[in-house]
Amino acid sequence: MKIENCELHKKRNKYKNLIVGDTKFENILREKISSGKLTTSARSRRFSLIFLATGAFAVPSMRMICDSGEFEVQCLVTNPLRFDRHGQPIITPARQFAAEYSIPVCEKQEFKSQEFYDFIYLMRPDLLFVCDFGHILSKLALRGALLGGINLHGSLLPKYRGAAPVNWVVINGDQFTGVSIIHMEPAVDAGPVIAQSPPVAISPHENVLELEQRLAHFGAPLVLETIRKMASGNPVRIIEQSHNQSTQAPKLTKEHGRVNWEQSAQNIYNWFRATVHWPKLYTTWHRQNNQNLQLIFGEIIPLTDNLEEIIEDDYTSPIIVPTILVDAKFDNLNMINNETKTNKQQNKNTKNKTKTNNKIIPKIQNTKPEQKQIRPDWQQPAGSIIKASNNEIIVAAGKGAIKILQIQPAGKKMMTAKEFLSGYRINIGEKFG
């Protein structure tokens, strides 16, 4: 089949106004330079940048850079335009931002080709700003910019190197995280750190989308201040990462969404918070009639063995951190973690007792009876349904249980537990897995 008859080619022609650069974008950019619509670094008096981005995490930083008016943004480099099953273009957050600010968009399928290297050397920017891009740049590409490239990463490096740092922070139940800016090397998040934020506290009920949005806005002024510092011509202090302390945060797969009921209720809830966007938390209902059904969870609550809601300490409110910390400091996280552990131990020691005149007097107000640690009579193997009545669905976990508030059967819409129980008969003892 000739390419001019290809359906994809027709779609790309239909939406060619969304694309400034294509496979021959080098010639197109040459024309723009000669026409005066786009200037190279050599012809510009302002510090010039090229954005390389795709997702929403990059947008607050790009917006703050453009709104400052201090720099020349030459173009946005991103992935080729894709189409959904109805033939409509999928406009990524980065493309949407570029259209809003009239920034030329240059797309490329392969970022390790000679054509891409020629493009970078032709544009000759002062700096590449890379964020939520999804590709590793080679040494040749990074050398195309006078000062190389910087990357905004959603973790306190060297922890959580990889494509999904925020997801894995939530999965592991961390209480704190942050953002780092690195000077890029042709390896996954291994470059030296230029700037790093103070630790940012994570709410125990915050999902990955909420945390990513908060970190993106928290990192934007840090990016702007870092670029200002680099553009000033003054030396910029960098700190090599402790590579032996690095941990990985690989991209999630569909299988990561399947519930492992042998885990504790709290761990299952952490997986739910981390997969709420994709792949979503799901399980298979093994029915007595052997007609198994896949279920997606829309909202769940972790319970103790006594079927009471687990309440975790929320550190987001009392901890106040400065907006910008230009110089990277690796000891901040350990310092605040140690303070948190100390405060938590002190609170535990004084929770039920008050010292007065060397006498220990039990507190009367705001006291609760100690929860029994013995698992009750409902004890069932992990994944077993222990309650499916009174508009409630509760499933046993390895420790504690999960209360399901919203659930979506395969091929159906999301529904409440009450709606689900009205249409499906669940027997006690049936298993999810």
C-alpha positions in Angstrom: 0.0 0.0 0.0 1.4 3.4 -0.9 1.7 5.8 1.9 -0.5 8.4 0.2 -3.4 5.9 0.4 -2.7 5.0 4.0 -5.6 6.0 6.4 -3.1 7.4 9.0 -1.6 9.6 6.3 -5.0 11.0 5.5 -5.7 11.7 9.1 -2.3 13.5 9.5 -3.1 15.7 6.5 -6.5 16.5 7.9 -5.0 17.7 11.2 -1.7 19.1 9.7 -2.5 22.5 11.3 -1.6 20.9 14.6 1.8 19.9 13.4 4.6 22.4 12.7 7.3 19.7 12.2 7.1 16.3 10.6 9.6 13.9 9.2 11.1 16.8 7.2 10.8 19.3 10.0 14.4 20.4 9.6 13.6 22.1 6.3 10.4 23.6 7.7 12.4 25.1 10.6 15.0 26.5 8.2 12.2 28.3 6.3 10.9 29.7 9.6 14.3 31.0 10.5 14.8 32.6 7.2 11.4 34.2 7.3 12.1 35.6 10.8 9.3 33.7 12.5 11.8 31.6 14.5 15.3 32.6 15.5 18.2 30.5 16.6 20.3 31.1 19.7 23.0 32.7 17.6 20.6 35.4 16.4 18.8 35.9 19.7 19.9 38.1 22.6 17.7 36.2 25.0 18.6 32.9 26.7 16.9 30.3 24.5 15.2 27.0 25.4 13.6 24.0 23.7 10.9 22.1 25.7 10.8 18.3 25.4 7.6 17.2 27.1 4.4 15.2 26.6 2.4 14.9 29.9 0.8 17.2 32.4 3.6 17.1 34.9 5.6 19.5 32.7 2.9 22.1 32.1 3.2 24.2 35.3 7.0 24.6 34.8 6.6 25.5 31.1 3.8 28.0 31.9 5.9 29.7 34.6 8.9 29.9 32.2 6.8 31.5 29.4 4.9 33.8 31.8 8.2 35.2 33.1 9.0 36.6 29.7 12.7 36.2 30.4 13.5 33.5 27.9 13.0 32.6 24.2 11.2 29.3 23.8 12.1 28.0 20.3 9.7 25.1 20.1 8.2 22.0 21.8 9.6 18.6 20.8 7.1 15.8 21.5 5.8 12.5 20.2 3.9 12.2 16.9 0.2 13.0 16.9 -1.9 10.0 17.7 -5.6 9.2 17.0 -8.2 7.4 19.0 -10.4 4.7 17.6 -12.9 7.3 16.2 -10.2 9.0 14.2 -10.0 12.0 16.5 -6.5 13.5 17.5 -5.4 12.8 21.0 -4.1 16.2 22.2 -1.6 15.7 25.0 -1.3 18.4 27.8 2.0 19.5 26.3 0.5 20.1 22.9 -2.5 21.9 24.4 -0.1 24.2 26.2 1.9 24.9 23.1 -1.2 25.8 21.2 -2.2 28.2 24.0 1.1 30.0 23.9 1.6 29.7 20.1 4.8 27.6 20.5 5.9 25.7 17.4 5.5 21.9 17.8 8.1 19.6 16.4 7.4 15.9 16.5 9.6 13.0 16.0 9.2 9.2 16.1 12.9 8.4 16.7 15.0 10.5 19.1 18.3 8.7 18.4 18.4 9.4 14.7 20.8 11.6 12.8 17.9 13.7 11.7 17.1 14.6 15.3 20.7 15.4 16.1 20.8 17.7 13.0 17.7 19.5 14.2 19.1 20.2 17.7 22.4 21.5 16.2 20.5 23.6 13.8 18.4 25.2 16.5 21.4 25.5 18.8 19.4 26.4 22.0 21.2 27.4 25.2 19.4 24.7 27.2 17.0 21.8 26.8 14.2 21.6 29.4 13.0 17.9 29.6 10.0 16.8 31.7 7.5 14.0 31.5 8.9 13.2 28.0 9.3 9.4 28.1 12.6 9.1 26.1 16.3 8.9 27.0 18.3 11.5 25.0 21.7 10.5 23.7 25.0 12.3 24.5 25.0 13.7 20.9 21.5 15.2 21.4 22.4 16.7 24.8 25.5 18.3 23.3 23.4 20.1 20.8 22.4 22.6 23.4 25.2 24.9 24.8 24.4 24.0 28.4 23.0 20.5 27.8 19.7 19.5 29.3 18.0 19.7 32.6 15.1 17.4 33.8 12.5 17.9 36.5 12.0 14.5 38.2 9.2 13.7 40.6 11.2 12.3 43.5 14.1 13.0 45.8 16.8 11.4 43.9 18.6 9.0 44.0 15.4 7.4 45.2 12.8 6.3 42.6 14.7 6.6 39.3 12.4 5.8 36.4 9.2 6.5 34.6 6.8 6.3 37.5 8.4 7.8 40.6 5.1 9.2 42.1 3.3 5.9 41.6 5.9 4.0 43.5 6.2 6.5 46.3 2.4 6.0 46.9 2.7 2.2 46.5 5.4 2.0 49.2 3.4 4.2 51.5 6.1 6.9 51.9 5.2 9.8 54.1 7.4 12.3 52.2 8.6 12.9 48.7 9.8 15.9 46.6 11.2 17.0 43.2 14.7 17.1 41.9 16.3 18.9 38.9 19.2 17.1 37.3 21.7 17.9 34.6 21.0 15.2 32.1 23.2 12.3 31.2 22.3 9.5 28.7 21.1 7.2 31.4 17.8 7.0 33.4 17.8 9.9 35.9 21.4 9.3 36.8 22.8 12.9 36.2 24.1 15.1 38.9 21.5 17.1 40.9 21.4 20.9 40.4 18.5 21.6 42.7 16.2 19.7 45.0 13.1 20.6 46.9 12.6 20.1 50.6 10.5 17.0 51.5 6.9 17.4 50.7 4.5 15.5 53.0 2.0 13.1 51.5 -1.6 12.8 52.8 -2.5 9.2 53.6 -5.6 9.5 51.3 -3.9 11.4 48.5 -3.9 9.5 45.1 -1.2 9.7 42.5 -3.0 12.3 40.3 -3.4 14.7 43.3 0.2 14.2 44.4 1.6 14.6 40.8 -0.4 17.8 40.4 0.9 19.2 43.7 4.5 18.2 42.9 4.3 19.8 39.5 3.2 23.1 40.9 5.8 22.8 43.7 8.6 22.2 41.2 7.7 25.0 38.8 9.3 27.9 40.7 12.3 25.6 41.4 12.7 25.1 37.6 12.4 28.8 36.9 15.0 29.8 39.6 17.4 27.1 38.3 17.2 28.3 34.7 17.7 31.9 35.9 20.8 30.8 37.7 22.2 29.0 34.7 21.3 31.9 32.4 23.2 34.3 34.6 26.5 32.8 33.6 27.5 32.2 37.2 28.9 28.8 38.2 26.1 26.4 39.2 26.8 23.9 42.0 26.0 20.3 41.2 26.0 17.2 43.5 26.7 13.8 42.2 24.0 11.2 43.2 24.8 8.4 45.5 24.3 5.7 42.9 24.6 2.8 45.4 21.5 4.2 47.2 19.4 4.5 44.1 16.0 2.7 43.9 14.0 2.0 40.7 10.5 3.2 39.7 9.7 1.4 36.5 6.6 2.1 34.4 3.5 0.4 35.5 2.0 -2.4 33.5 -1.6 -3.7 33.3 -0.7 -6.5 35.7 0.2 -4.0 38.4 -3.5 -3.3 38.9 -4.4 -6.8 39.9 -5.1 -7.0 43.6 -2.9 -9.3 45.7 -5.3 -10.1 48.5 -2.5 -11.6 50.6 -1.2 -8.1 51.3 -2.5 -6.0 54.2 -5.5 -3.8 53.7 -3.3 -0.7 54.0 -1.0 -2.0 51.2 -3.9 -2.8 49.0 -5.2 0.8 49.6 -1.8 2.2 48.6 -2.0 0.2 45.4 -5.5 1.6 44.8 -4.2 5.2 45.3 -1.3 4.6 42.9 -3.3 3.0 40.1 -6.4 5.2 40.2 -5.5 6.7 36.8 -4.1 3.6 35.1 -4.2 0.6 35.1 -6.8 0.9 37.9 -7.2 -1.7 40.7 -9.1 -4.8 39.6 -9.7 -8.4 40.5 -11.5 -11.5 39.3 -14.7 -12.7 41.1 -14.7 -16.5 41.2 -18.4 -17.2 41.3 -20.0 -20.5 42.4 -21.5 -20.9 39.0 -18.0 -20.9 37.4 -18.9 -17.7 35.4 -16.0 -15.6 36.6 -16.3 -11.8 36.3 -13.6 -9.1 36.2 -14.3 -6.2 38.6 -12.7 -2.7 38.7 -12.7 -0.8 42.0 -13.7 2.8 42.0 -13.4 3.6 45.7 -12.4 1.5 48.6 -11.7 1.9 52.4 -9.1 -0.1 54.3 -10.3 -1.7 57.5 -8.7 -3.2 60.6 -9.4 -6.8 61.7 -12.2 -5.3 63.8 -13.7 -3.9 60.6 -13.0 -0.3 61.7 -11.6 2.2 59.2 -7.8 2.5 59.4 -6.8 6.1 60.3 -3.3 7.1 59.4 -1.4 10.1 60.7 -1.6 13.0 58.2 1.6 15.0 58.1 0.6 17.4 55.3 -0.9 20.1 57.4 1.6 20.8 60.2 4.7 20.7 58.1 5.6 23.9 56.3 8.4 24.0 53.8 9.9 26.9 51.8 8.9 27.2 48.2 12.4 27.1 46.7 15.6 25.4 47.6 18.0 26.1 44.8 21.0 24.2 46.2 20.4 20.5 46.4 20.5 19.0 50.0 20.2 15.3 50.5 20.0 15.5 54.3 16.5 17.2 54.5 14.5 14.0 54.2 16.4 12.2 56.9 16.2 15.2 59.2 12.4 15.6 58.9 11.8 11.8 59.0 13.8 11.7 62.3 11.8 14.6 63.7 8.6 12.9 62.7 9.6 9.6 64.4 10.6 11.5 67.6 7.3 13.4 67.7 5.3 10.3 67.0 7.1 8.4 69.8 6.6 11.3 72.2 2.9 11.4 71.3 2.6 7.7 71.9 4.2 7.9 75.3 2.0 10.7 76.5 -1.2 9.6 74.8 -3.0 8.0 77.7 -1.0 9.4 80.7 -0.3 12.8 82.2 2.4 13.4 84.8 1.5 15.7 87.7 3.6 16.1 90.9 5.5 12.9 90.0 2.2 11.0 89.9 0.8 9.4 86.8 -2.9 10.3 86.4 -4.8 8.5 83.6 -6.4 10.9 81.1 -10.2 11.0 81.2 -11.1 13.0 78.1 -10.7 11.8 74.5 -9.7 8.3 75.5 -10.6 5.2 73.5 -10.4 1.6 74.6 -7.5 -0.2 73.2 -8.3 -2.2 70.0 -7.9 -5.9 70.3 -5.3 -7.3 68.0 -6.9 -10.8 67.8 -8.6 -11.4 64.5 -12.4 -11.9 65.0 -14.5 -15.0 64.2 -15.1 -13.9 60.6 -11.5 -14.9 59.8 -11.4 -16.2 56.2 -8.7 -16.8 53.7 -7.4 -13.6 52.0 -9.7 -12.6 49.1 -12.8 -14.2 50.6 -16.0 -12.2 50.8 -17.0 -11.8 54.4 -20.0 -9.5 54.0 -22.3 -8.7 51.1 -25.4 -7.2 52.7 -26.9 -3.9 54.0 -25.3 -2.2 51.0 -21.8 -3.2 52.0 -19.2 -5.5 50.4 -16.3 -6.4 52.6 -13.4 -8.7 51.5 -10.7 -10.2 53.7 -7.1 -9.2 53.1 -3.9 -10.7 54.5 -4.3 -8.3 57.4 -7.5 -6.4 57.9 -10.2 -6.2 55.2 -11.3 -4.0 52.3 -14.7 -2.3 52.2 -15.8 -1.6 48.6 -17.8 1.5 48.0 -17.7 1.6 44.1 -17.3 -1.2 41.7 -17.4 -1.7 37.9 -18.2 -5.2 36.4 -16.6 -5.9 33.0 -18.6 -4.2 30.2 -20.7 -2.2 32.7 -20.5 1.3 34.2 -19.1 2.2 37.6 -21.8 1.7 40.3 -22.1 1.8 44.1 -22.0 -1.3 46.2 -25.8 -0.9 46.8 -26.4 -0.9 43.0 -24.1 -3.8 42.5 -25.8 -6.0 45.1 -29.1 -5.2 43.6 -28.1 -6.8 40.3 -25.6 -9.5 41.4 -25.9 -12.2 44.0 -22.8 -12.6 46.1 -22.4 -15.6 48.4 -20.3 -15.4 51.6 -17.1 -17.3 51.1 -16.8 -16.7 47.4 -13.3 -15.4 46.4 -11.8 -12.5 44.7 -8.4 -13.1 43.2 
